[in-house]
Amino acid sequence: MSVFDVMHHHGPWRLAGFAAALTVFLMLHLIRWPVALVARLLLAAQTGLDQRLTNAISPDNAEHVRRTAHV
């Protein structure tokens, strides 16, 4: 079924509505990429900061606790 068949069967307004919906979907998807990238960068920064704070605050015997935590 071609575009002309769809336009003849459903009318030009339905075809324009479908094109608009597809354009909106693609634009929202393209807007999501930078937001997802920023979220991943913030997660990486927060994880690194968490690890540094934990290492600075925890006592020196934390390695012994970490090795025996599975018991």
N, CA and C atoms as an extended XYZ file, in Angstrom:
213
Properties=species:S:1:pos:R:3:atomname:S:1:resname:S:1:resid:I:1 pbc="F F F"
N         0.848       -1.168        0.000 N   MET     1
C         0.000        0.000        0.000 CA  MET     1
C         0.898        1.237        0.000 C   MET     1
N         0.700        2.119       -0.928 N   SER     2
C         1.529        3.307       -1.051 CA  SER     2
C         0.910        4.462       -0.263 C   SER     2
N         1.648        5.553       -0.200 N   VAL     3
C         1.175        6.749        0.484 CA  VAL     3
C        -0.058        7.304       -0.222 C   VAL     3
N        -0.062        7.218       -1.525 N   PHE     4
C        -1.207        7.729       -2.287 CA  PHE     4
C        -2.457        6.891       -2.046 C   PHE     4
N        -2.281        5.583       -1.888 N   ASP     5
C        -3.422        4.728       -1.559 CA  ASP     5
C        -4.003        5.077       -0.187 C   ASP     5
N        -3.118        5.296        0.777 N   VAL     6
C        -3.571        5.672        2.122 CA  VAL     6
C        -4.286        7.013        2.078 C   VAL     6
N        -3.730        7.966        1.337 N   MET     7
C        -4.355        9.284        1.245 CA  MET     7
C        -5.710        9.200        0.542 C   MET     7
N        -5.806        8.357       -0.474 N   HIS     8
C        -7.079        8.210       -1.172 CA  HIS     8
C        -8.118        7.521       -0.280 C   HIS     8
N        -7.662        6.529        0.512 N   HIS     9
C        -8.586        5.756        1.338 CA  HIS     9
C        -8.987        6.509        2.617 C   HIS     9
N        -8.039        7.136        3.303 N   HIS    10
C        -8.309        7.772        4.602 CA  HIS    10
C        -8.365        9.289        4.548 C   HIS    10
N        -7.840        9.883        3.536 N   GLY    11
C        -7.867       11.336        3.420 CA  GLY    11
C        -6.542       11.962        3.816 C   GLY    11
N        -6.322       13.179        3.361 N   PRO    12
C        -5.040       13.835        3.636 CA  PRO    12
C        -4.853       14.229        5.098 C   PRO    12
N        -5.960       14.489        5.810 N   TRP    13
C        -5.823       14.883        7.215 CA  TRP    13
C        -5.326       13.725        8.074 C   TRP    13
N        -5.760       12.517        7.789 N   ARG    14
C        -5.265       11.352        8.535 CA  ARG    14
C        -3.784       11.132        8.266 C   ARG    14
N        -3.382       11.295        7.016 N   LEU    15
C        -1.976       11.135        6.655 CA  LEU    15
C        -1.123       12.214        7.315 C   LEU    15
N        -1.625       13.447        7.338 N   ALA    16
C        -0.896       14.535        7.994 CA  ALA    16
C        -0.824       14.308        9.512 C   ALA    16
N        -1.892       13.787       10.092 N   GLY    17
C        -1.886       13.481       11.520 CA  GLY    17
C        -0.875       12.399       11.863 C   GLY    17
N        -0.808       11.387       11.015 N   PHE    18
C         0.174       10.324       11.235 CA  PHE    18
C         1.596       10.866       11.117 C   PHE    18
N         1.844       11.705       10.117 N   ALA    19
C         3.171       12.293        9.942 CA  ALA    19
C         3.529       13.178       11.134 C   ALA    19
N         2.563       13.936       11.642 N   ALA    20
C         2.812       14.785       12.810 CA  ALA    20
C         3.106       13.947       14.048 C   ALA    20
N         2.354       12.868       14.251 N   ALA    21
C         2.590       11.995       15.403 CA  ALA    21
C         3.965       11.343       15.314 C   ALA    21
N         4.346       10.923       14.127 N   LEU    22
C         5.666       10.321       13.940 CA  LEU    22
C         6.773       11.342       14.194 C   LEU    22
N         6.576       12.568       13.747 N   THR    23
C         7.565       13.629       13.968 CA  THR    23
C         7.704       13.947       15.452 C   THR    23
N         6.587       14.029       16.160 N   VAL    24
C         6.628       14.294       17.601 CA  VAL    24
C         7.338       13.161       18.326 C   VAL    24
N         7.060       11.931       17.955 N   PHE    25
C         7.717       10.779       18.577 CA  PHE    25
C         9.223       10.839       18.370 C   PHE    25
N         9.645       11.123       17.157 N   LEU    26
C        11.079       11.188       16.876 CA  LEU    26
C        11.747       12.357       17.595 C   LEU    26
N        11.082       13.485       17.675 N   MET    27
C        11.657       14.628       18.380 CA  MET    27
C        11.798       14.353       19.880 C   MET    27
N        10.806       13.724       20.481 N   LEU    28
C        10.909       13.372       21.896 CA  LEU    28
C        12.039       12.387       22.137 C   LEU    28
N        12.213       11.468       21.214 N   HIS    29
C        13.294       10.499       21.348 CA  HIS    29
C        14.653       11.190       21.229 C   HIS    29
N        14.785       12.146       20.334 N   LEU    30
C        16.041       12.872       20.186 CA  LEU    30
C        16.319       13.779       21.384 C   LEU    30
N        15.274       14.311       21.989 N   ILE    31
C        15.450       15.137       23.186 CA  ILE    31
C        15.888       14.269       24.366 C   ILE    31
N        15.473       13.021       24.389 N   ARG    32
C        15.792       12.122       25.501 CA  ARG    32
C        17.279       11.781       25.565 C   ARG    32
N        17.967       11.733       24.440 N   TRP    33
C        19.382       11.340       24.422 CA  TRP    33
C        20.265       12.221       25.299 C   TRP    33
N        20.230       13.544       25.152 N   PRO    34
C        21.096       14.351       26.022 CA  PRO    34
C        20.713       14.243       27.497 C   PRO    34
N        19.431       14.118       27.767 N   VAL    35
C        18.988       13.990       29.164 CA  VAL    35
C        19.503       12.676       29.754 C   VAL    35
N        19.455       11.602       28.997 N   ALA    36
C        19.970       10.319       29.469 CA  ALA    36
C        21.481       10.377       29.658 C   ALA    36
N        22.169       11.080       28.777 N   LEU    37
C        23.617       11.222       28.915 CA  LEU    37
C        23.972       11.989       30.181 C   LEU    37
N        23.263       13.062       30.455 N   VAL    38
C        23.500       13.835       31.682 CA  VAL    38
C        23.209       12.976       32.908 C   VAL    38
N        22.158       12.184       32.854 N   ALA    39
C        21.832       11.307       33.992 CA  ALA    39
C        22.935       10.283       34.233 C   ALA    39
N        23.494        9.723       33.163 N   ARG    40
C        24.597        8.756       33.329 CA  ARG    40
C        25.843        9.430       33.883 C   ARG    40
N        26.140       10.641       33.422 N   LEU    41
C        27.302       11.358       33.947 CA  LEU    41
C        27.122       11.699       35.418 C   LEU    41
N        25.920       12.120       35.801 N   LEU    42
C        25.653       12.399       37.215 CA  LEU    42
C        25.754       11.147       38.064 C   LEU    42
N        25.292       10.024       37.543 N   LEU    43
C        25.406        8.761       38.279 CA  LEU    43
C        26.867        8.383       38.482 C   LEU    43
N        27.683        8.535       37.450 N   ALA    44
C        29.101        8.218       37.580 CA  ALA    44
C        29.779        9.132       38.601 C   ALA    44
N        29.462       10.411       38.556 N   ALA    45
C        30.050       11.350       39.517 CA  ALA    45
C        29.603       11.040       40.936 C   ALA    45
N        28.338       10.718       41.101 N   GLN    46
C        27.825       10.412       42.436 CA  GLN    46
C        28.439        9.123       42.971 C   GLN    46
N        28.619        8.136       42.108 N   THR    47
C        29.211        6.877       42.543 CA  THR    47
C        30.650        7.093       42.995 C   THR    47
N        31.402        7.877       42.218 N   GLY    48
C        32.778        8.172       42.609 CA  GLY    48
C        32.854        8.947       43.906 C   GLY    48
N        31.971        9.913       44.064 N   LEU    49
C        31.941       10.703       45.295 CA  LEU    49
C        31.548        9.840       46.486 C   LEU    49
N        30.585        8.965       46.300 N   ASP    50
C        30.182        8.039       47.366 CA  ASP    50
C        31.355        7.176       47.807 C   ASP    50
N        32.086        6.658       46.832 N   GLN    51
C        33.208        5.773       47.157 CA  GLN    51
C        34.301        6.541       47.903 C   GLN    51
N        34.596        7.757       47.475 N   ARG    52
C        35.617        8.557       48.163 CA  ARG    52
C        35.192        8.891       49.588 C   ARG    52
N        33.931        9.265       49.766 N   LEU    53
C        33.455        9.588       51.115 CA  LEU    53
C        33.461        8.354       52.011 C   LEU    53
N        33.056        7.226       51.472 N   THR    54
C        33.047        5.994       52.256 CA  THR    54
C        34.454        5.604       52.679 C   THR    54
N        35.402        5.712       51.763 N   ASN    55
C        36.781        5.376       52.098 CA  ASN    55
C        37.371        6.358       53.103 C   ASN    55
N        36.975        7.615       53.037 N   ALA    56
C        37.501        8.606       53.968 CA  ALA    56
C        36.914        8.443       55.372 C   ALA    56
N        35.674        8.001       55.463 N   ILE    57
C        35.005        7.925       56.755 CA  ILE    57
C        35.217        6.585       57.443 C   ILE    57
N        35.265        5.505       56.680 N   SER    58
C        35.338        4.176       57.287 CA  SER    58
C        36.718        3.939       57.909 C   SER    58
N        36.762        3.080       58.932 N   PRO    59
C        38.038        2.807       59.616 CA  PRO    59
C        38.992        2.014       58.719 C   PRO    59
N        40.238        1.912       59.178 N   ASP    60
C        41.260        1.229       58.384 CA  ASP    60
C        41.009       -0.268       58.248 C   ASP    60
N        40.254       -0.859       59.154 N   ASN    61
C        40.002       -2.296       59.089 CA  ASN    61
C        38.806       -2.626       58.189 C   ASN    61
N        38.430       -1.707       57.329 N   ALA    62
C        37.287       -1.940       56.443 CA  ALA    62
C        37.573       -3.066       55.463 C   ALA    62
N        38.841       -3.259       55.113 N   GLU    63
C        39.184       -4.347       54.188 CA  GLU    63
C        38.884       -5.698       54.829 C   GLU    63
N        39.163       -5.841       56.111 N   HIS    64
C        38.850       -7.095       56.808 CA  HIS    64
C        37.329       -7.314       56.841 C   HIS    64
N        36.594       -6.284       57.083 N   VAL    65
C        35.128       -6.376       57.117 CA  VAL    65
C        34.621       -6.749       55.729 C   VAL    65
N        35.186       -6.162       54.698 N   ARG    66
C        34.752       -6.428       53.331 CA  ARG    66
C        35.043       -7.878       52.952 C   ARG    66
N        36.193       -8.430       53.407 N   ARG    67
C        36.532       -9.809       53.050 CA  ARG    67
C        35.665      -10.817       53.776 C   ARG    67
N        35.179      -10.481       54.958 N   THR    68
C        34.399      -11.435       55.734 CA  THR    68
C        32.900      -11.160       55.638 C   THR    68
N        32.475      -10.255       54.786 N   ALA    69
C        31.066       -9.902       54.705 CA  ALA    69
C        30.224      -11.011       54.097 C   ALA    69
N        30.827      -11.902       53.332 N   HIS    70
C        30.055      -12.960       52.683 CA  HIS    70
C        29.636      -14.054       53.643 C   HIS    70
N        30.196      -14.097       54.849 N   VAL    71
C        29.887      -15.155       55.810 CA  VAL    71
C        28.569      -14.908       56.461 C   VAL    71
